[in-house]
Amino acid sequence: MAVVRNKQYVTTLTLTFTLVTVVYIYAVKISWASVATEWNLFMNRAKQFTDRSSEVPATLALMSAANVILPSTFDYRSETFDCKTASLMNMTFPICHYALQNDDTVSAYLLLGKYFEADEVSRFLRLLRGDGRLQLVDIGANVGLYSLPAARLTNVIAVEPNWRSMARLVKAVHLGGVVSNITLVHNAISNVRTTLSMGVHPTNQGNAFLINTTKCKVTPNHLPCLTLAPTRTIHLNDLLPLMRSKSALMKVDVEGHEVNIFTDATAGQFFDQIDVPLVFMEWTLCKRHSTNIVQRLLNFFYSRNYTVMNVDSSKLENNYDNWPENVLFKKWTNTYLHF
């Protein structure tokens, strides 16, 4: 009901403002420049209103290019799957997983009572517990290993382009009662706004990636793959209307597409407006790109006072070919953070 009332409120404001504007134009003969100014003021007031709403994803979706998913209205398209209770950092929460034959990595761990990347996720949770200003931006959320426990501590934006993984994440959010703390975005983040098909390894659903063709031929690791439904790509800047804090940790795992996320034109505004002291990034596939593409990614962070470290916060050498599977881009001004 809160969502409906908020939408009605914003719609009423929009109609009222439009009527008043028309009267001003014809009766008072104000300039179109003034109309534009008033419209900007209205949109800012609307954003301030929706920022106060407990149903932020529903209302802010109107102001973002992102495809925000609402658990209460999500269509599972006859997708069937199981969920189980996971435990981490003295928290228990549901995670919905794939069948073992479809995912021998993350889901296999869960079915064995283990937690994939438990150490890395726990480090994030400790940082979030230590600083209430931080929210989490999870790009490549998969079934929610990072997002679901984090949503019990802070606000989260979880971005996942694989529709089958998003279905599982949506259900877990609903079952776990964290709808108000997590914004689910069914898009891929890139340096262009378009629609692309996706590929996925048949037995590792986390290995999902964008492709420029209608048929997947091979994974980035040169393994067999299946073709997933197309997804719409957006910029990192497009997440700004959905942010509920001015400080955030970021985790990025998009199978080598990281190099196309962090460009000045498409992500610079986000980093200008949001303090991101730490970016946790999978590096294995990034370094396989051409030197100029990798250097563009590195320059994005170097120009913003970031240092590259391993997960134990030791500074890495300049030769990125020797960097480990996962790296940290850490802003040197935030020395209080210890991953």
C-alpha positions in Angstrom: 0.0 0.0 0.0 2.9 2.4 0.7 4.1 1.9 -2.9 0.7 2.7 -4.3 0.3 5.8 -2.2 3.8 7.0 -3.1 3.1 6.5 -6.8 -0.2 8.3 -6.5 1.5 11.2 -4.6 4.1 11.6 -7.3 1.6 11.3 -10.1 -0.7 14.0 -8.5 2.3 16.3 -8.1 3.2 15.8 -11.7 -0.3 16.6 -13.0 -0.6 19.6 -10.7 2.8 21.0 -11.7 2.0 20.5 -15.4 -1.3 22.4 -15.1 0.3 25.2 -13.2 3.1 25.4 -15.8 0.6 25.7 -18.7 -1.3 28.5 -16.8 2.0 30.3 -16.3 3.0 30.1 -19.9 -0.1 31.5 -21.4 -1.2 33.9 -18.6 2.1 35.2 -17.3 4.2 34.5 -20.5 7.2 33.2 -18.6 10.1 31.8 -20.7 10.8 28.2 -21.4 14.0 28.5 -19.5 11.9 29.3 -16.4 9.8 26.2 -17.1 12.9 24.1 -17.2 14.1 25.5 -14.0 10.8 24.8 -12.2 10.7 21.3 -13.6 14.2 20.6 -12.2 13.1 21.9 -8.9 10.0 19.6 -9.0 12.1 16.6 -9.8 14.5 17.3 -6.9 11.5 17.6 -4.5 10.1 14.4 -5.8 13.4 12.6 -5.2 13.6 14.0 -1.7 10.1 12.6 -1.1 10.9 9.2 -2.4 14.2 9.1 -0.5 12.1 9.2 2.7 10.0 6.3 1.6 10.5 2.8 3.0 9.7 1.5 -0.5 12.6 3.3 -2.2 13.0 0.8 -5.1 9.4 1.2 -6.3 9.4 4.9 -6.5 13.0 5.6 -7.5 12.6 3.2 -10.4 10.6 6.0 -12.0 13.7 8.2 -12.1 16.4 5.7 -13.2 17.3 3.9 -16.4 17.7 0.7 -14.3 15.2 -2.1 -14.5 14.4 -2.3 -10.8 12.7 -5.6 -9.8 10.0 -5.7 -7.1 9.8 -9.1 -5.4 6.0 -8.8 -4.9 5.3 -8.6 -8.6 8.2 -10.6 -10.1 7.2 -13.2 -12.7 9.2 -16.4 -12.2 8.1 -17.7 -15.7 7.6 -21.2 -14.3 11.1 -21.4 -13.0 11.3 -23.9 -10.2 14.1 -24.2 -7.7 14.8 -24.9 -4.0 16.1 -22.6 -1.2 18.0 -23.5 1.9 19.1 -21.7 5.1 22.7 -20.5 5.0 24.8 -19.3 8.0 27.6 -16.7 8.1 28.9 -14.3 10.7 26.3 -15.4 13.2 23.5 -14.7 10.8 21.1 -17.2 9.1 19.2 -16.4 6.0 17.7 -18.2 3.0 19.5 -18.6 -0.3 17.8 -20.0 -3.4 20.1 -22.1 -5.5 20.4 -24.1 -8.7 20.2 -27.9 -9.0 23.6 -29.5 -8.7 23.8 -30.5 -12.4 23.3 -26.9 -13.4 25.8 -25.3 -11.0 28.7 -27.2 -9.6 30.2 -24.2 -7.9 28.2 -21.8 -5.7 25.1 -24.1 -5.5 27.3 -27.1 -4.9 28.9 -25.4 -1.9 25.5 -24.5 -0.5 24.2 -28.1 -0.9 27.3 -29.3 1.0 26.6 -26.9 3.8 29.5 -24.6 2.8 29.6 -21.0 1.8 31.5 -20.1 -1.4 34.0 -17.2 -0.8 33.0 -17.2 2.9 36.2 -15.4 3.9 35.8 -12.6 1.3 32.1 -12.1 2.2 32.9 -12.1 5.9 35.4 -9.3 5.4 32.8 -7.2 3.6 30.4 -7.8 6.4 32.9 -6.7 9.1 33.5 -3.5 7.2 29.7 -2.8 6.9 29.2 -3.5 10.6 32.0 -1.1 11.5 30.7 1.9 9.6 27.0 2.5 9.4 27.4 5.0 6.6 28.5 2.4 4.1 26.1 0.6 1.8 26.9 -2.2 -0.6 26.8 -2.1 -4.4 27.0 -5.6 -5.7 27.6 -5.8 -9.5 27.2 -9.4 -10.6 25.3 -10.5 -7.6 24.5 -14.0 -8.8 22.2 -15.7 -6.2 23.2 -13.2 -3.5 26.2 -14.5 -1.6 27.3 -11.0 -0.8 24.0 -9.1 -1.1 21.7 -11.3 1.1 23.8 -11.2 4.3 24.8 -7.5 3.7 21.1 -6.6 3.5 20.8 -7.6 7.1 23.3 -4.9 8.0 22.8 -2.0 5.5 21.2 -1.0 2.3 22.2 -2.9 -0.9 22.0 -2.5 -4.6 22.3 -5.9 -6.2 22.8 -5.9 -10.0 22.3 -9.2 -11.8 21.7 -9.7 -15.6 21.1 -13.5 -15.6 17.4 -13.8 -15.4 17.5 -17.3 -13.8 19.9 -16.1 -11.0 17.7 -13.0 -10.5 14.7 -15.2 -10.0 16.5 -17.0 -7.2 17.7 -13.8 -5.6 14.2 -12.3 -5.7 12.7 -15.2 -3.9 15.5 -15.2 -1.2 14.9 -11.5 -0.6 11.2 -12.1 -0.2 11.7 -15.1 2.1 14.3 -13.4 4.2 12.2 -10.3 4.8 14.9 -7.8 3.6 12.8 -6.2 0.7 13.1 -2.8 2.3 16.9 -3.0 2.5 17.8 -4.2 -1.0 17.3 -2.8 -4.5 17.3 -5.5 -7.2 18.5 -4.3 -10.6 18.0 -6.7 -13.6 20.6 -5.2 -16.0 24.2 -5.5 -17.0 26.5 -2.6 -16.3 28.6 -1.5 -19.3 29.9 1.5 -21.2 26.9 1.5 -23.6 23.1 1.5 -23.2 21.9 -1.3 -25.5 20.4 -4.8 -25.4 22.8 -7.8 -25.6 22.5 -11.5 -25.4 24.2 -13.5 -22.6 26.1 -16.7 -22.4 26.7 -19.0 -19.5 28.7 -22.1 -18.7 26.3 -25.1 -18.5 27.4 -26.1 -15.0 28.6 -22.8 -13.5 25.8 -20.3 -13.5 28.1 -17.6 -12.0 30.1 -17.7 -15.2 27.5 -15.6 -17.1 28.7 -13.0 -19.5 27.6 -10.6 -22.3 27.9 -11.6 -25.9 27.6 -9.6 -29.1 25.9 -12.4 -31.1 22.6 -14.3 -30.9 24.3 -17.6 -30.1 27.0 -18.3 -27.5 30.0 -20.1 -28.9 32.4 -20.2 -26.1 32.9 -18.8 -22.6 35.7 -16.3 -21.8 37.7 -19.3 -20.5 37.2 -21.1 -23.8 34.7 -23.6 -22.4 31.3 -24.7 -23.8 28.4 -22.4 -23.1 24.7 -21.9 -23.4 22.8 -18.8 -24.6 20.7 -16.9 -22.1 17.9 -14.4 -22.7 19.0 -10.9 -23.7 19.5 -8.2 -21.1 19.6 -4.4 -21.3 22.9 -2.7 -20.4 23.1 0.5 -18.4 25.9 2.8 -17.1 27.2 2.7 -13.6 26.0 6.4 -13.4 22.5 5.1 -13.9 22.6 3.6 -10.4 22.9 7.1 -8.7 19.1 7.7 -8.3 18.9 4.4 -6.4 21.7 5.1 -3.9 20.6 5.7 -0.3 24.0 6.7 1.0 26.9 8.9 -0.1 29.4 6.1 0.9 29.5 2.6 -0.4 31.7 -0.5 -0.8 31.6 -2.1 -4.2 32.0 -5.7 -5.3 32.4 -6.4 -9.1 32.4 -9.9 -10.7 31.3 -9.7 -14.3 33.5 -12.2 -16.1 36.0 -9.8 -17.6 33.5 -7.0 -18.5 34.9 -4.9 -15.6 37.0 -3.0 -18.1 33.9 -1.6 -19.7 32.2 -0.6 -16.5 34.8 1.9 -15.3 35.1 4.7 -17.8 35.1 8.4 -17.1 32.1 9.0 -19.3 29.9 6.3 -17.8 31.1 5.8 -14.2 32.9 9.1 -13.4 29.7 10.8 -12.1 29.0 8.0 -9.7 32.5 8.2 -8.2 32.3 12.0 -8.1 29.1 11.8 -6.0 29.6 8.7 -4.0 32.6 8.0 -1.8 33.7 4.5 -2.6 36.7 3.6 -0.4 37.0 0.0 -1.6 36.3 -1.9 -4.8 36.7 -5.6 -4.7 37.2 -7.0 -8.3 37.8 -10.3 -9.9 41.0 -9.8 -12.0 41.6 -13.1 -13.8 39.7 -12.2 -17.0 40.4 -8.4 -16.9 44.1 -8.8 -17.5 43.4 -10.7 -20.8 42.2 -7.6 -22.5 44.5 -5.5 -24.7 47.0 -3.3 -22.9 45.2 -0.1 -23.7 41.9 -1.4 -22.4 43.4 -2.6 -19.2 45.3 0.6 -18.8 42.1 2.6 -19.2 40.6 0.7 -16.3 43.6 1.3 -14.2 43.8 5.0 -15.0 40.2 5.4 -14.0 41.2 4.4 -10.5 44.7 5.8 -10.3 43.4 9.2 -11.3 41.0 9.0 -8.3 43.7 8.2 -5.8 43.3 4.4 -5.6 46.0 1.9 -4.9 45.7 -1.8 -6.1 46.2 -4.4 -3.3 45.6 -8.1 -2.7 42.9 -9.2 -0.3 45.3 -9.0 2.6 45.8 -5.3 1.8 49.4 -5.6 0.6 50.2 -3.3 -2.3 50.7 -5.1 -5.6 53.5 -4.6 -8.1 53.0 -2.7 -11.3 52.9 -5.8 -13.6 49.2 -6.6 -13.5 49.8 -9.9 -15.3 51.1 -11.2 -12.0 48.2 -10.0 -9.9 46.0 -12.6 -8.0 42.5 -13.7 -8.9 40.9 -11.0 -6.9 42.2 -7.5 -6.2 41.2 -4.5 -4.2 41.1 -0.9 -5.5 41.5 1.0 -2.2 41.3 4.8 -2.0 44.4 5.9 -0.1 42.5 8.6 1.8 40.5 5.9 3.6 43.3 4.3 5.6 40.8 3.4 8.4 39.4 0.5 6.3 41.2 -2.8 6.7 39.7 -5.5 4.5 
